[in-house]
Amino acid sequence: MSERIMTARIINFTLNGQPVSTAIEPHRNMVELLQRFDLFGARESCGQGLCGCCTVLVDGVAVSGCLYFAVWADGKKISTVEHLDAGGTLSKVQQAFIDCGAFQCGFCTPGFVLMTHQLLEAHPDPSDDDIRDYLAGNLCRCGAYPEIIEAVKRAAKAP
């Protein structure tokens, strides 16, 4: 029986505003790719795209990093939670999450923060129902949902 050899593929993409190139095996996912760049905000939890902990923006659209093959990043613009405080200043969403205590263990927080950024770009003044609907794909096992909703509303009002 012959052995199949997984060969790495060179991909070029923009990561948090910087052009990068790397070799990656075709079976690796986005979370594994980001870890090669010491970016650990996107975390694999469920491995099925159900919890939102691995959320990453690809060309401005949220994807589940555990299901998104790394080779698909070729030619794309990838943004992670680490990019939000570029320049050392927290984004209004990050600050609102801190101000409202919208996290407990923090494992799910990066996914919620990225989704909230995307929500506020699409709906600058969301209702509670809009927030719940938009963030329905993100799970907080600690149950900080009331604080998360309050943080989203606070961020929406921030200048």
N, C-alpha and C positions, 0 to 999 in steps of 0.2 A: 504494500500500500504506500502510495507516495505521500509525503508530508507537504502540507501547504505552508508556504512562507508568507507571513504578513509583512509587507514592505511598507515603510513609512512614506508618506507623501508630503511634499513641501507645500505649505499654504502661506499666503500673504494676506494680511488683513490689518485693519486699524483697531487697536486695542486702547480704549480710554484716551483717544485722540492721538495716539502715536502709531506710526506704521511699524509692523513687526512681521517677521517671517520665522517659521519653525517647521520642523519635520514632525509629523504625527502619524501614528498608525490609524488605519481606517476604522477600527472598532472603538476608538476612544471617544468619549463624550466631551461636551463643552466644559463641564466641571473639571475633568481631568486636564484639559488643555489649560484652563485658567490657573490651576495649581502649579503648572510649569513656570508661570510668570509670577509666582508667589502671591497670587490673588485668591483669598480663601473666603470671601464674602458669600459667594454662591456655594451652598452646601448641599451635597446629596443626602437626602433623608429617606424618602420613600422609594426612590428609584423607578417610579411609575408615572411621574408628571402630575401627581395629585395634590402635593402639599405646598408648592410654591417656594420652598427653601432654596431651590437652585435657580431662581429667576435671574435671567440675564437679558439685556436688550440687544437685539440684533437688528441693525438698521432701524432702531427706534421702536421695535416691536418686542414685547415680552415673550420669551420662550422658556421652556423648561430645560435647563442645562443638562439634566440627567438623561433626557431623551434626544437632545440635539447633537448629532454627530459633529465632532470637531472639524472634520474636513469640509463640512458645509459652511464654515466660517470664511473660507477662501473668498477674498474680494469683498468681504462684508465689513461693516462698522460695528464693533462690539463695545458695549458699555456695561460696566459693572458698578456695584454700589461704591467701590473704592474711588471711582471717578467723580462722585458727587461733591466731595469736599476738596476738589482740586484747588490748590492755592491756600489750603489750611483753614478755610472757612466752611462751616457746616451749611448745607442747603437748608432752605426754610422747612422742608419736610423732615430732615434729620433733626433740626432744632425742635420742631413741634413734637416729635416722638420723645425726645428727651424731656421737654417741658411737661408733657402729659403723662410721663411714665408709661408709655405705650409699648412696653416690653417687660418681660420678667427674666427668663433665661437668655434671651437675645438670639436664639438659634434661628428663628423665623424672621427676625427683624429686617435683614437686608432685602429679602424678597418683598416684604410689605412696603418698605421704603421705595424700592424701584417701581412697584405697581402703583403706589400713591403718586409718584412723579408722573407716570404715564396717565393716570386718571385725571390729575389736575391740568395736564396739557389738553386733554380732550374735553373735560368738563370743569372749568375753573371754579364753579360754585355748586358742587354736588350736594344733593339731598342725602339724608341718612340711608334711604333705600338705594340711591345710586352708589354710595360707598360700599354698602353690603354686597350689592350685585357685582361691582367691579372687583372687589377683593375676595369674592367667594372661592377662588382657586387657591387661596393662601390659607394655611391652617396654623393656628397658634395653639399648641398643646397646653400652654399655661393658662389660656383663657383670658388674655388681655384685650378682648374685643371692645369693650366700652371705651377703654383708653385709646385704642387704635382709631376708633371712629372719631373721638374727640381730637386726636392729633391731626387727622385728615382735615377736619373742619377748621382747626387752628391754622394749619398750613395754607388752606384755601384763602383765609382772611389776611395772611401775612403779606407785606409788601414785596 
